Amino acid sequence: MSLRSVLFSFLLLIISVNRGIAGPVRWDDRVSDLPYWSIISKISKSDSLNQELAKQGSSSGIRAIKEYLYTLQFREQLKASDNIPFVFPTSAGVYNGSLNSDSLSAYDQLLFLSRNLGDRNAEAGVLNSYAVNHALNGKMDDAVRLLNEAIVLNLEIKNNVAVRNNYLTLQRINRYRGNLSEALKYNEAILKIDLNGKNNRFLAETYMDHAEILTSQRNFTEAETLVLRKALPLYYYGLRDKSGTIRCYDQLADTYHQQKKFTQAKWFYIQSNMLARKINNPLEIVNSLINLAHVKMSIGDYQLALMDYKEAEQLSVKNRYTNKLIELKSDLADVYSKLGNSGAASSAFSEFKVMKETFLRTIQ
């Protein structure tokens, strides 16, 4: 018997022990709601991002809610980037994804198996999956290392789809950590792939990510140029994507608002609002009304800002936008205070505190 056969026989024995072949595999132990196998647990309540969410939940003010939602979004983006095949690896014919999804030994076994089969695609998939698992558990440096290993393999086999996914995860990790220069570097790599691939939707999204990072760096001129000359024409003319166009308007408005160019900021938020009403998108209407009110607050138009906040509040109640209602209660407390209505300000702030605590207690 060859050494390779001995190794596979030993590996199969290990897998059998981990799977518990003597009894049936419980569906609880599988990632049954995903179209692929993953090292990540279906429900992971102990990962460090959840712990970070808990810390944010104990903070006061509307910033805690926004940071909470940002972390939650980042967590979901990480999980969505885990793209290991459901049948792994197909060439082995021995593994069906039924190992406990949070088992460290599962990773070791799968990596060993893929390397001995010479299946570079599968090996890269395991590295990516385990990198995501590390990121969810707060081991960002380990995640970055594993993703870069996956990139090397994916570049060797010219799997540009997987390379793009790896770069995108690295971009998001660095943005989350505040490493904007690194995030921009990885987004530039994504941009090269998208330009070669000629996928206008991916390209438009990458341009927008690039503009957002540039805006965070306060590189406003370059961000504005990128949206106006690249992303907006793609969304408006090429894709005829109204939601993408709204995103462009909002990004431009935010860029102008941060520069205190209030006239331009108002104009683009108004365009965003009009387009959201045209396509009957209540959430985008609410967003544009809140943003428009923020600009009006900046220039002292408190009464006009109040009107926008009140309309946004009505729409949020009607559509049960809990997150927006919490934000609006904080905004209303602020505008009532500016208008000298201390009673209404106190009432709005009390509602904000109750709603915030209830919301954070519910989703933790």
C-alpha positions as CSV (number, residue, x, y, z in Angstrom):
1,M,0.0,0.0,0.0
2,S,1.4,3.4,-1.0
3,L,2.1,6.2,1.6
4,R,-0.7,8.3,0.0
5,S,-3.2,5.5,0.5
6,V,-2.1,5.1,4.1
7,L,-2.5,8.8,4.7
8,F,-6.0,8.8,3.2
9,S,-7.1,5.8,5.2
10,F,-5.9,7.5,8.4
11,L,-7.7,10.7,7.4
12,L,-10.9,8.9,6.8
13,L,-10.7,7.3,10.2
14,I,-10.2,10.7,11.8
15,I,-13.2,12.1,9.9
16,S,-15.3,9.1,10.9
17,V,-14.5,9.7,14.6
18,N,-15.3,13.4,14.3
19,R,-18.6,12.8,12.5
20,G,-19.7,10.1,14.9
21,I,-20.6,7.5,12.3
22,A,-22.2,5.3,14.9
23,G,-25.1,7.7,15.2
24,P,-26.9,10.0,12.7
25,V,-25.6,13.5,12.0
26,R,-27.7,16.1,13.7
27,W,-28.9,18.9,11.5
28,D,-27.9,21.3,14.4
29,D,-24.3,20.5,13.6
30,R,-24.5,21.5,10.0
31,V,-24.8,24.9,8.2
32,S,-28.0,23.8,6.6
33,D,-29.2,27.2,5.8
34,L,-26.2,28.1,3.6
35,P,-25.6,26.9,0.0
36,Y,-22.0,25.8,1.0
37,W,-20.1,24.2,3.8
38,S,-18.4,26.6,6.2
39,I,-16.1,26.4,9.2
40,I,-18.2,29.2,10.7
41,S,-21.0,28.2,13.2
42,K,-24.5,28.8,12.0
43,I,-25.2,30.7,15.2
44,S,-22.1,32.1,16.9
45,K,-23.0,34.0,20.1
46,S,-19.5,34.0,21.5
47,D,-17.4,35.6,18.7
48,S,-15.6,38.8,19.5
49,L,-17.7,40.9,17.2
50,N,-20.7,40.1,19.3
51,Q,-18.7,41.1,22.3
52,E,-17.8,44.3,20.6
53,L,-21.5,44.8,19.9
54,A,-22.2,44.3,23.6
55,K,-19.7,47.0,24.5
56,Q,-21.3,49.4,22.1
57,G,-24.7,48.6,23.5
58,S,-23.6,49.8,26.9
59,S,-22.6,53.2,25.5
60,S,-24.8,56.2,25.5
61,G,-26.1,58.4,22.7
62,I,-27.0,57.7,19.1
63,R,-23.4,57.0,18.1
64,A,-23.7,53.7,20.0
65,I,-26.6,52.6,17.8
66,K,-24.7,53.6,14.6
67,E,-21.6,51.8,15.7
68,Y,-23.6,48.8,16.7
69,L,-25.3,48.6,13.3
70,Y,-22.0,49.1,11.5
71,T,-20.4,46.3,13.4
72,L,-23.4,44.1,12.7
73,Q,-23.2,44.9,9.0
74,F,-19.5,44.1,8.9
75,R,-20.1,40.8,10.7
76,E,-22.7,39.8,8.1
77,Q,-20.4,40.9,5.2
78,L,-17.7,38.6,6.7
79,K,-20.0,35.6,6.8
80,A,-21.2,36.3,3.3
81,S,-17.7,36.2,2.0
82,D,-17.1,32.6,3.2
83,N,-17.4,30.8,-0.1
84,I,-16.1,27.3,0.4
85,P,-17.8,24.6,-1.8
86,F,-20.6,22.6,-0.3
87,V,-19.1,19.3,-1.4
88,F,-15.5,19.4,-0.4
89,P,-13.4,18.5,-2.2
90,T,-15.3,17.0,-5.2
91,S,-12.3,15.1,-6.3
92,A,-12.0,13.2,-3.0
93,G,-15.5,11.8,-2.9
94,V,-15.1,11.3,0.9
95,Y,-16.3,14.5,2.5
96,N,-19.8,15.8,2.6
97,G,-19.6,18.8,4.9
98,S,-21.1,17.2,8.0
99,L,-18.3,17.8,10.4
100,N,-19.1,20.1,13.3
101,S,-19.0,23.5,11.8
102,D,-17.0,25.1,14.6
103,S,-14.4,22.3,14.8
104,L,-10.8,23.4,14.6
105,S,-9.8,19.9,13.6
106,A,-12.1,20.1,10.7
107,Y,-9.9,22.9,9.3
108,D,-6.7,20.9,9.8
109,Q,-8.2,17.8,8.2
110,L,-9.6,19.7,5.2
111,L,-6.4,21.6,4.6
112,F,-4.4,18.3,4.8
113,L,-6.8,16.6,2.4
114,S,-6.8,19.4,-0.2
115,R,-3.0,19.7,-0.2
116,N,-2.5,15.9,-0.6
117,L,-5.0,15.9,-3.4
118,G,-3.2,18.8,-5.0
119,D,-6.5,20.7,-5.1
120,R,-5.4,24.3,-5.0
121,N,-8.9,25.7,-5.4
122,A,-10.1,23.7,-2.4
123,E,-7.1,24.7,-0.3
124,A,-7.7,28.4,-1.1
125,G,-11.3,27.9,-0.1
126,V,-10.4,26.5,3.3
127,L,-7.9,29.3,3.9
128,N,-10.5,31.9,3.1
129,S,-13.1,30.2,5.3
130,Y,-10.8,29.9,8.2
131,A,-9.7,33.6,7.7
132,V,-13.3,34.6,8.1
133,N,-13.6,32.5,11.2
134,H,-10.6,34.3,12.7
135,A,-11.9,37.7,11.8
136,L,-15.2,36.9,13.5
137,N,-13.3,36.0,16.6
138,G,-11.3,39.2,16.6
139,K,-8.0,37.7,15.3
140,M,-7.7,40.2,12.5
141,D,-4.0,39.8,12.0
142,D,-4.4,36.0,11.5
143,A,-7.3,36.6,9.2
144,V,-5.2,38.9,7.0
145,R,-2.4,36.4,6.9
146,L,-4.6,33.6,5.8
147,L,-6.4,35.7,3.2
148,N,-3.0,36.7,1.7
149,E,-2.1,33.0,1.6
150,A,-5.4,32.3,-0.2
151,I,-4.7,35.1,-2.7
152,V,-1.3,33.6,-3.6
153,L,-3.1,30.2,-4.4
154,N,-6.0,31.8,-6.3
155,L,-3.6,33.9,-8.4
156,E,-1.7,30.7,-9.3
157,I,-4.8,29.0,-10.6
158,K,-6.1,32.3,-12.1
159,N,-9.4,32.2,-10.1
160,N,-10.1,35.9,-10.4
161,V,-13.6,35.6,-8.7
162,A,-12.0,34.1,-5.6
163,V,-9.1,36.7,-5.7
164,R,-11.7,39.5,-5.8
165,N,-13.6,38.0,-2.9
166,N,-10.3,37.8,-0.9
167,Y,-9.4,41.4,-1.7
168,L,-12.9,42.6,-0.8
169,T,-12.7,40.9,2.6
170,L,-9.3,42.5,3.2
171,Q,-10.7,45.9,2.2
172,R,-13.6,45.6,4.6
173,I,-11.4,44.3,7.5
174,N,-9.0,47.3,7.1
175,R,-11.9,49.8,6.8
176,Y,-13.4,48.4,10.0
177,R,-10.0,48.7,11.8
178,G,-9.5,52.2,10.5
179,N,-6.6,51.3,8.2
180,L,-7.9,53.4,5.4
181,S,-4.6,53.5,3.3
182,E,-4.5,49.6,3.4
183,A,-8.3,49.5,2.5
184,L,-7.7,51.8,-0.4
185,K,-4.8,49.6,-1.6
186,Y,-7.0,46.5,-1.7
187,N,-9.8,48.4,-3.3
188,E,-7.4,49.4,-6.1
189,A,-6.6,45.8,-6.6
190,I,-10.3,45.0,-6.9
191,L,-10.7,47.9,-9.4
192,K,-8.1,46.4,-11.7
193,I,-9.9,43.0,-11.7
194,D,-13.3,44.7,-12.4
195,L,-11.9,46.9,-15.2
196,N,-10.5,43.7,-16.9
197,G,-13.7,41.8,-16.2
198,K,-15.8,44.5,-17.7
199,N,-18.6,43.9,-15.2
200,N,-20.3,47.3,-14.9
201,R,-22.2,46.5,-11.7
202,F,-19.1,45.3,-9.9
203,L,-17.2,48.3,-11.3
204,A,-19.8,50.8,-10.1
205,E,-19.8,49.3,-6.6
206,T,-16.0,49.4,-6.4
207,Y,-15.9,53.0,-7.5
208,M,-18.4,53.8,-4.8
209,D,-16.4,51.9,-2.2
210,H,-13.3,53.8,-3.3
211,A,-15.1,57.2,-3.1
212,E,-16.3,56.3,0.5
213,I,-12.8,55.5,1.6
214,L,-11.4,58.7,0.0
215,T,-14.1,60.7,1.8
216,S,-13.2,59.1,5.1
217,Q,-9.6,60.2,4.4
218,R,-11.0,63.7,3.7
219,N,-9.8,63.5,0.1
220,F,-12.9,65.2,-1.1
221,T,-11.9,66.4,-4.5
222,E,-10.8,62.9,-5.7
223,A,-13.9,61.3,-4.2
224,E,-16.2,63.8,-5.9
225,T,-14.5,63.3,-9.3
226,L,-14.7,59.5,-9.0
227,V,-18.5,59.6,-8.3
228,L,-19.3,62.2,-10.9
229,R,-17.2,60.8,-13.7
230,K,-17.2,57.1,-13.1
231,A,-19.8,55.7,-10.7
232,L,-22.8,58.0,-11.5
233,P,-22.6,57.5,-15.3
234,L,-22.4,53.7,-14.9
235,Y,-25.4,53.6,-12.5
236,Y,-27.5,56.2,-14.4
237,Y,-26.8,55.5,-18.0
238,G,-25.1,52.0,-18.2
239,L,-27.1,50.1,-15.6
240,R,-30.2,52.3,-15.3
241,D,-30.0,51.5,-11.6
242,K,-32.0,54.0,-9.6
243,S,-30.9,52.6,-6.2
244,G,-27.3,52.9,-7.3
245,T,-28.0,56.5,-8.5
246,I,-29.4,57.4,-5.1
247,R,-26.2,56.0,-3.5
248,C,-24.2,58.3,-5.7
249,Y,-26.4,61.4,-4.8
250,D,-26.0,60.6,-1.1
251,Q,-22.3,60.2,-1.3
252,L,-21.8,63.5,-3.2
253,A,-24.1,65.2,-0.7
254,D,-22.1,63.8,2.2
255,T,-18.9,64.9,0.6
256,Y,-20.2,68.5,0.2
257,H,-21.7,68.6,3.7
258,Q,-18.4,67.7,5.3
259,Q,-16.8,70.6,3.4
260,K,-19.6,72.9,4.6
261,K,-20.8,73.4,1.0
262,F,-24.4,73.4,2.2
263,T,-26.1,74.5,-1.1
264,Q,-24.6,71.6,-3.0
265,A,-25.3,69.2,-0.2
266,K,-28.9,70.2,-0.1
267,W,-29.3,69.9,-3.8
268,F,-28.0,66.4,-4.0
269,Y,-30.1,65.2,-1.0
270,I,-33.1,66.7,-2.7
271,Q,-32.3,64.8,-5.9
272,S,-32.0,61.6,-3.7
273,N,-35.3,62.3,-2.1
274,M,-37.1,62.9,-5.4
275,L,-35.7,59.8,-7.0
276,A,-36.6,57.7,-3.8
277,R,-40.2,59.0,-4.1
278,K,-40.3,58.2,-7.8
279,I,-39.4,54.5,-7.2
280,N,-41.5,54.4,-4.0
281,N,-38.7,53.4,-1.7
282,P,-39.8,54.5,1.8
283,L,-36.4,53.7,3.5
284,E,-34.5,55.9,1.0
285,I,-37.1,58.6,1.5
286,V,-36.5,58.5,5.2
287,N,-32.7,58.5,4.8
288,S,-32.8,61.5,2.5
289,L,-35.2,63.4,4.8
290,I,-32.9,62.8,7.8
291,N,-29.8,63.8,5.8
292,L,-31.5,66.9,4.4
293,A,-32.6,67.9,7.9
294,H,-29.0,67.5,9.1
295,V,-27.8,70.0,6.5
296,K,-30.6,72.4,7.5
297,M,-29.5,72.1,11.2
298,S,-26.0,73.0,10.1
299,I,-27.1,76.3,8.6
300,G,-29.6,77.1,11.4
301,D,-32.9,76.3,9.5
302,Y,-34.3,74.5,12.6
303,Q,-38.0,74.9,11.7
304,L,-37.5,73.5,8.2
305,A,-35.3,70.7,9.7
306,L,-38.1,69.8,12.1
307,M,-40.6,69.4,9.2
308,D,-38.2,66.9,7.5
309,Y,-37.7,65.0,10.8
310,K,-41.4,64.8,11.4
311,E,-42.2,63.4,8.0
312,A,-39.4,60.9,8.4
313,E,-40.8,59.9,11.7
314,Q,-44.2,59.3,10.3
315,L,-42.8,57.1,7.5
316,S,-40.7,55.2,10.0
317,V,-43.6,54.5,12.2
318,K,-45.7,53.4,9.2
319,N,-43.0,51.1,7.9
320,R,-41.7,50.0,11.3
321,Y,-38.1,51.2,10.8
322,T,-37.0,50.8,14.4
323,N,-33.4,51.9,13.8
324,K,-34.5,55.1,12.1
325,L,-37.0,55.9,14.8
326,I,-34.3,55.7,17.5
327,E,-32.1,58.0,15.4
328,L,-35.0,60.4,14.8
329,K,-35.9,60.6,18.5
330,S,-32.3,61.8,19.1
331,D,-32.5,64.3,16.2
332,L,-35.9,65.6,17.5
333,A,-34.5,66.1,20.9
334,D,-31.7,68.2,19.4
335,V,-33.9,70.3,17.1
336,Y,-36.5,71.0,19.9
337,S,-33.6,72.1,22.1
338,K,-32.4,74.5,19.4
339,L,-35.9,75.8,19.0
340,G,-36.1,76.5,22.8
341,N,-38.9,73.9,23.4
342,S,-37.4,72.2,26.4
343,G,-40.5,70.1,27.2
344,A,-40.6,68.5,23.7
345,A,-36.8,68.1,23.8
346,S,-37.0,66.3,27.2
347,S,-39.8,64.1,26.0
348,A,-38.0,63.1,22.8
349,F,-34.8,62.3,24.6
350,S,-36.7,60.1,27.1
351,E,-38.3,58.2,24.3
352,F,-34.8,57.9,22.6
353,K,-33.3,56.3,25.8
354,V,-36.1,53.8,26.2
355,M,-36.1,52.8,22.6
356,K,-32.4,52.5,22.4
357,E,-32.1,50.3,25.5
358,T,-35.0,48.1,24.3
359,F,-33.5,47.7,20.8
360,L,-30.1,46.8,22.1
361,R,-31.5,44.4,24.7
362,T,-33.7,42.7,22.0
363,I,-30.9,42.0,19.5
364,Q,-28.1,41.0,21.8
